[in-house]
Amino acid sequence: MNAARIDEVIGEFVNLKKSGSSLKGLSPWSDEKTPSFMVSPAKGIFKDFSTGKGGNVVTFLMEHEHFNYPEALRWLAQRYNIEVEEEKPTPEMEEARSERESLYVINEFASDWLVKQMWEAEEGKTIALSYFKERGFNESIIKKFQLGYNPDDFQAFTNVASDKGYKDQYLLSTGLVKQKNDRKYDGYKGRVMFPIQNLSGRIIGFGGRTLKADKNIPKYINSPENPIYDKSSSLYGLYFAKSAIAKEDNCYLVEGYTDVISFHQKQIENTVASSGTALTKEQVKLVSRYTQNITLVYDGDKAGLKASLRGIDMILEQGMHVKVIMLPDGHDPDSFSKEHDRIEIKEYLVDSARDFIAFKAHLLMEEAKGDPIKTNDVIHAMVESIALIPDTILRSIYINECSKLMHVSEKALISELNKSLRKNHKQNNRFRGRDELPEPPVIENDFQEEQKFVEDTLEYQERDLLRLMINYPHSRFALELPTDETPEPEQHNVLEFILDEIEGDEIVFETEKYRLLFQSIAERYNDHGFDQNYFIQNTDEKLQSSFIDLMTFPYNLDDWERKEIFVDSEEKKLKRAVMEAIYAYKSKRVERMIKETQQMLKDAMLIGGDMEVYLKKQLKLEEVKREINRVLGRTVLH
């Protein structure tokens, strides 16, 4: 990390130009004409103001090249000729790593052999290669996906693998070889083969399709789960699709291997498949590394569509956005792509994509057919789906949309939504063994009230305080002006002063990401002092992202002094900036306390309670507010 120069590394991927003390370029993640991508060599960070992405040199490689953390470090080590000393593994770790590596090696060997059988052996060319070409696949796409063929011979692969010295335990673990009694045989004999890659392109398993019409033989078989293959955590085609998914900011999810290959051949490369298995949370999280948008592409046959609704709910629960596309009757993605060119397919996918709420409502209302009881069940099902969405404002928007679609009042839907939210909250806490957590806030009846609540947050003030702490941690200022008695007034450290002001009044930030960052800075400062690199290089992505976001600015103040125009920078007016930030924050908190006290006073009047205590509290708060405004130089009109 210390050897890597962020401007050198990013300069290999982005054309950077000097801009003050920083470098600027066009965003590598969006199509823009005005540069909004900034690199600060001095701070060792980058910030893309068009997409919000930011981080250090490792974060950039993870985002741009889709590396995981160790892969990014190894790339840097190779770039700067640094030898990576791996931690000495325990015997158990060594054994597990040896098993995993053995499975990778066998799969790579098998893939090469299966490809060779299809392209070079007469049986493979006649049966398998002809089959793929008849399906409309060109040679380029066949080679890209490393498609192959296992000969229709009882032990063709088994004998070759045994002759090469591969151990039986690993061959059996991959499913390429099976055993009945004492006899071993090919697990995929007579099948065309689809290798399954992980995110780094290594083969972790296979899917095999029979070309026989025998109904007693399963059409597809997949590798059994083993230390390198977990079908619930893998998506077919993701290795080839990940860059396109990130670029398009959308992922098309289809069902089968040939669906993926057909779309890729038509250059719709942001396509993956769950390979016939029910969609899992792990698979959704895999996609979320590249986009927050998933579009489900369903066959024209409506049978089984209702079962797919569980997948939609799962995507929503992960905080992602989901749309649905129904292909014309009788078509799947494979057959549809064969009858249309790329432009026609793209146009259909864009024009036919429906928001999940419209799709689900239409599907379920068709089943209900005007039956009041069934219609009631549909409304409940819709609300339960909306309750899974983590974003409060998005929930409100969907409630409004659902109200229009179902012809049900928003008030009734909100009431049901709050019941679902409470139910989900209790179930989650019971699952985690936590029974006494407060319930989530309910949605108000009017969406405008929701917006007022958002505007009434302290997010801006909390952000400003953290920004000062992070950018001027070691800067000092004096509260008093020099006098004859104190010619050198006490100097205060910005970071320490703000920490003392906030913690001294026992204030807790309410914005979650800023609360976590403030607490982390306070803990780090108390134990080790403040070090920007600790946060810039932090492996907690959310913490690192929040920190770097507060370090960067989209604009630089021009060097006006060379034109004999002198502008006071914030750094030259630190006392004023710090004091205004602290008092503005406290002022807003006091205003909120005044409103709460006024409401309590109204309640006490209604029920005949003791109002004196609230009157005294309000007078005291008003006094505090006036004092804060006096310090800030504000005039308050009544």
N, C-alpha and C positions, 0 to 999 in steps of 0.2 A: 504493500500500500504506500509506503514511504518512497519507494523507488519510482513508482509509476507517476508520470506527468499527465495529468488529465487532459491538457490541451493537445499533447502528442497522440494519446490514445483516441480521443474523440475526433481529432483531425484526420484519422484514417477512414472515418465514416461520414464526417460532415465537413463541408468547406467553411472554415472559420475565418473571420476577418477582425482585425483590431477595432475595438470600440472603447476608448478610454482605458481603464485598467483591466477591462474584460475583453472577451472575444464573443462575436455574434455570428450566427448562421441561420439557415433555414431549418425549421423543425424536421427531423427525420421521421416523425410520426404523423404529420399532417401536410396537406397540400396548401402551402402558403406562399405568398409572393413577397411579403415584408418580413424580414428576419425577426423572430421572437425567441430564438434559442440562444441562451447565454451560458458562457463558460467562464468561471473565475479561477485562473491558475493559482492565485495567491491563497484562496480559500480551499481550493481542491474540490470544487462543486460545479454542477451544471443545473440549469433550470430552463424548462421549456414552458414558456408562458402561454402557448397555444393549447397545450394538452394538460398542463399542470404537473407533468412529470418532473422530478428533480432528484438529485442524489450525488453520490460520489462516483469515482471511476468504475467501481465494481457494479454499482447500481445501473450505470449506463450500459455496461455489457450485458447485464441480466435483462434489461428492458429491450435493448436493440437486437442482441443476438439470441435472446431467450435462453441464456445459460442459467443453471442454478448457481448458488453461491460458490461451491468448490470449483465448478467448471470455469467460472469467471476468474477466480484466483489463479488457476493453473494456466489460463490464457495469458494473464499478466506476467506470470513467472516465465513462461516461454518467450514472451515479447521482450523481457528485460534480462534474459539469460540468468535467471535465478533458479537454483535447484530447490525443488520442494521436498522437504524432509517429512515424510508421512509419519504419523504417530505409530509407534511400535504396537501392533495389535496383540491382544491376548490370544492364547491357543484357540479359544472358542470363536473369537472374531476371525482368526485366520482360517479356521475350518469353514465358517459360514461364507467368507469371501471366496475361498477356494471352490466351494460348491457353486456359488453364483457365477463365478468366472468360467467354471467348467460348463455350465448350462449355456452361457453366452457363446462359448467357443463351439459347442456342438450345434447350436442353432445356426451360427454363421456357416459352419461346414455343410450342414444340411441344406441351407438355402442355396449355396453355390452348386451343390450336387443336384438339387431339384431343378434349378434353372438350366443346368447343363443337359439334364435328361430331356427337357422339353425342346431345347433348341438344336441339340445334336443327335439324339437317339431317334430312330425311325418311328418307334411307338409314340414318343412324345410329340414329334412334329405332326404325325398323322392325327392323333387324338386331341392332345391338349392345345397345341398351338393353333390348330384349325378351329377348335372350339372358341378360343379367345378372339380370333379374327372374325369368326362368324358373329360373335356378339358385338362386333364393331370396334374392337380395341386395336389401335395401331401399334406398331412395333415399339415406338418410343415410349408409350404409356405402359406397355407390358414390361419393358425393361426398367422403367422408373420404379414401378411397384414390386419388382423382383418376383414376378409371378413364375410358377414352376409346375412340375408334374412328378408325382410318385408313381413309378411303373406298376402295372397290375400284376405284380409278382409277390408271392408270399413273403419273401425275405430279401428283396433287392437292396433296400437301404440298410436293413439290419446287418447283412453280411459285410457291406462296405464299411459301415461304422465300426463293426467289431474288428475287421482287419486293420483299421486305423488305430485301434487300441483304446477307443473310448469306453469308459466304464459302464457296465450294465445299469448301475443304480441311477446314473445321470441320463442315460438313454431312455430308461423307463419313465423318469421324472418328466421329461419333455413331452411324452406321448408319441414321439416319433417311432418308438418301438414299444410293443406290448408283449405280454407274456401270458400264456395259458398252460397250466401245469408246468412242465419244464421247457416248453417250447416257446421261443421268441419269434415275433413276426412283425411286419411293417404295420404301423398304426394307421397309415394313410394310403394304403395300397389302392391304385386305380383312381386317385383323386387329383384334381388340379389344386394347386397350393397358393395360398395367400399369406405371405409372411406379415407378422404384426410387429411394428417397431415401437420402441419407447421414444421419449422426447429427444434423446441424443442420437437416434437412428439405429441403435443396436436392436437386433431381433430378439424378441422375448417370447414369441409363440407363433402358432400357425393356425389358419383356418383351412379346412380341406373340403372341397365339394365333389361329390360323386357325379359321374356322367352317365350312370346306369339308371334305367327306369324302374328298377326293383323297389317297390314300396316298403319292403322290409329293411331296406338299408337307409339310415338317416342321410338326408340330403347334405347337411353340413355337420362337421364335427370340429371342435376347437381343442387346442392344447389344454391339458389339465392344469389347475393352478399349482404353482411351485414357487420357490424363493424369488424368481425374477418375473413371474407372470401372475398378475392379479387382475382378472377380467373386469372386476368392478372398478378398477382404478386405471383402466387403459381405454383409449379410443382409437379405432382403426383410422389411419390416415392423418393423425394429428401431427406427426413428424413432418409430413409434406405440406400440411395446411397451416401451421402455426404462424408463419410470416404473413400469409394472405389474410388470416383472421385478424391479426393485429392491424394490418394496413386497412382492411375494409371495415374494421370495428364491428364485425358481425360473424357469427358462425352458423352455417347451415348444418343441421343434424339430421342425418338420414338413417336408414336401417341396416343396409347390407354392404358388403365389400364392393360388389359391382356398381352399386349406386354411387359410392365415393369415386371409384375409378372413372365412371362415365362423366360425372360432373368435372373432375379434374381434367379430363381430356378436352372438355369444352371450355377450359380455362376458368372454371368456377372453382378455384382452388381452396376457398375457405370452407371446405366441406369435410365432415368427419362422420363416423358411424359408431353406434353402440354395439354393432355386430349382433343384432338380434336379441340382446339381453335387455332387461328393463333398465332404464336410466337410473344411475346412482348419484348420490351426493358427491362422491369422489370424482366422478366423471364431470359433473357440473363445475366443481372447483378447478379441475384441469383447464377447462375452457376459460374460466374467469381470470386465468393468468394472462390472457391475451385480449379479452373483450368482456364487456358486461351485457352483450346482446346475443341471444340465441334465437334462431329461427328454426322451428321444427317443420320438416317437410314430410307430409304424410301421403301415402298411396291413395289413389282415387277410391279404392274399396273402403267403405266406411266401417266395415266389421272390425271390432276391436278398438275403435277410436276412443270409446269411453274409458277403456283401461289406460289410455295414454294420458288422461287428465292428471293422473298421479305424478307423471313426469313434469307437467306444467307447474303443479304446486311445489314440487321440489326445487325447480329453478327459481320460482318466486321467493321461496324460503331462504335461498342463498343471496337474496338482494339483487338478483339479475333481472333483466328485462326480456320478455319472451313474446315472440310472434309465431303465428301458425300459418302454414301454406298447405292447402288441399290441392293435389294434382287432379287433372281431369279423370273421369271414370275410366278404370281399366289400365291406368298408368302408374308405374313407380318411377323414381328418378332415372333409373337405367333406361327404361323403354322411352320415357319422355325425352331424354336427351338425344336419343337416336333419331327421333322424328323432327327435331328442331335444331336450328343453328344456335350459336352462342348468344347472339343478340336477342333472338326470340325467347330463349330460356331466361336470360337476365330480365327482360321486360316482364315476363310472366311472374317471376319470383318477386320482383319489386311491386307489381300491380296487385298481386294476389295475397300478399302478406297481411294478415289480420291480427289485430291486437288480441291477446289471450282472452280478454273479457268478452269481446264480441263473439269470438269463436265458441267459447264455453257456453255462453248464454244461448246462442243459436242451436248448438248441439243438444243441450239439455231441454230447451223449450220445445224442440221437435219431438222429443220423447214424451214430454208432459201432455202435449196436444190439448191444451185448454183445461185439463183436469185441475181444479183448485188445490187439491192436496199435493199433487205432484208438482204443481207450480210453486207451492210453498217450499217444498223440498229443494227445488232448483235455486230459489232465492237464498236459502240457507247455505247451499253448496257454494254459491257465488261469493257470499260474504266470508265464508271460511277460507276461501282462496285469498281474498283481499287481506284478511287478517294476518296472513303469512308474510306479507310485504313489510320489511323492516322500516322503510322510509315513510314517516308520518304524512308528509305532504302528498306523496304519491298515492297513499291509501285514500286520502281525501278526494283526490282527482278521480280515482277509480270508483269510489262510492257515488260521486256525482254522475259518472258515465253509466254506472249500473242502474241508477235511479231512472235515467232516461230510457235505457233499453228495456227494463223490466216494468216500467210504469208503476214504480213504488216510490213513496216519499223518501227523501233523504233522511228525514228524522227517524223513520222506522228502520232504515238500513243501518244508520249510525248506532242505534240502540242495539241491534243484533251484532254489529261489529264490536262494540265494547264488551259484549258478553263473550264473544270469541276470543278477544284479546286477553280477558281475565282468565278464561279457561286455559288458553295456551300458556299463559304466564305460570299458572299453578302447576300445570303438567310439567313444564320445563324445570321448575324449582324442585318438584317432587323427584324428578329424574336425577337432578344434581344433588339431592339430599339437602336442599335449602328450603325451609318452610316459612321463614318469617321475612322475606324480602317484600318491600312495598310493591303494590300493584302498578302496572304501567299507566301513564296518563291516558285518559279517555279522549276521544275526539269530540270537539264541541259541535253543536247543531249547525252552526253557520260557518262556512269555509272562511269567511272574512275574519271571524274570531281566531281561526287557526293562524292566519297571516299576522294578525296583531300580536299574537303570542311570539311568533318568530321575530318580529321587529323589536320586541321588548327584551331581547336577550342581551347579555353582557359580552357577547363574543368579540365585538370590535374593540372594547376597552381591554379585555384580557389579551387579545392579540397584540395590542400596542405595548402593553407592559412587557410581555415576553420579547417583543421585537427589540426594545431598548436593552433588556437584560442580555440578549444574545449578541447584539451588534456592538455594545459598549461595555462588556463585562468588567474590564479593568480600568476604564476611564474614571476620573475622579472630579468632584466639584465641591465647592464650599457653599453652605447654606447662608452664611453671613458674609457681609462685605468687610474688608480689612478696616480696623480702627486702631487708634493709638494704643488701646489696651490689648487688643488682639490683632497685631499686625499680620499674623499668619493664621487665619481661622481654620478650624478643623476641616479636613478633606474627607469626603465620603465616597466610597466605591459604589458605582451605579448598581451593580448586581446585588451586592450586600444590602444596600439601602432599600431596594424594592422588596427583597426577601423579608427584611425586618418589618417593613410597613404592612405587608400582606399577612405574614405569619404572626406578627405581633398583635394584629386585630382578629386573629383566628378566622381569617377569610379563606374560603375554599372556592376555587374557580368552578363555575358551573358548566362551561363548555368542555365536554369530555376530553377531546384531544389536547386542549390547552391545560386542563387540570393534570393530566398524566405527564405532560412535558414539564410543567412547573414543578411538580413533585419530584420528577427525575432530576431536574437541575438542582433543586434544593438538596436532595440527598447526595448527589455527586459533589456539590460544593462543600457541604459539611464534612464529607469524608476525605475528599481528595483535592478540593479546589476546583476551579472551572477550567475545562479543556474542550475547545470546540471540536477537536478531532474525535473525542470520545463519542460525540453525537453524530458527526459527519460520517463516521465509519461504523456506527451502531448497526447491529444485525436486526434490530427491531425496525421493520420497514416503516411502520406508522410513526414511530418516534423520530426516526431519521428524516422522513418526509416532512413532518411538521416543523422540525428544526431548520432544515434547509429552505423551506418555504419562507420562513421569517428572516433568513439571511439575505435573500435575493430581492432585487427590485427591477422592474421592467425597464426603467429609465435611469440614465446617468446624468448628473448635473454637469453641464459643460464647464470647461475651464475658462470662466469669465474673466479671471484676474489677468490673463494675458491681454485682454482687451480693456484693462484698467476699469473693470466693473467688479465691485467687491460685494459678494453675496455671503451672508452668514449661513454657514451650514448648520445642520442640527447638532453636530459634534461640538460646535463653538457655543451652542446655547443649551448645553446638556441639563443644567439646573432647571431651566424653564420647562424643557421637554419632559423631564422625569417628574417634576412636581405636578405639571398639568395632567400627565397620564394617571398619576396616583389619585389626585383629587377628583378628576373626571370619573374615574372608576368608582370611587367611594360615593360621589354625588349620586350616581345612577343607582347604586345599591340603596342609598338613603331614600331616594324617590320611591323606589319599590316598597320599602318598609313603610313609608307614609301611606301609600295606597292600601297596603294590607291592613294597617291600623285603622284607616278610614272605614274599610269594609267591616272590620270587627266592631267599630263604634256603631255602625248602622245596624249590625246584627243585635248588638246589646240593646239598642233603642227599641227594636222590634219585639224582643222577648222580655223587656223590662229588666235587663241585667245591670250590673255596676258599670257605669260609663266613665267614672272618674279615672280609673286606671288607664283607660285608652286615651282619654283627653290629655292626661299628663304625658303619656308616651308620645302623642302626636306633637305636643308643644315642644318637647325636648328634641324630637327629630327635626322639626321646623327650624329650631335654633341651630342645630348642627348643619342643616342645609344652608342657612344664611351665612354661617361662618365659612363653609367651603366655598360658596360663591364669592364671598368677600376676598378670599385668598386668590381665587381664580380671576378676580376682577370682573365678575358678571353682575349685571343688574337684573334683578328679578321683579317682574311686574305682577301685581295682584289685581 
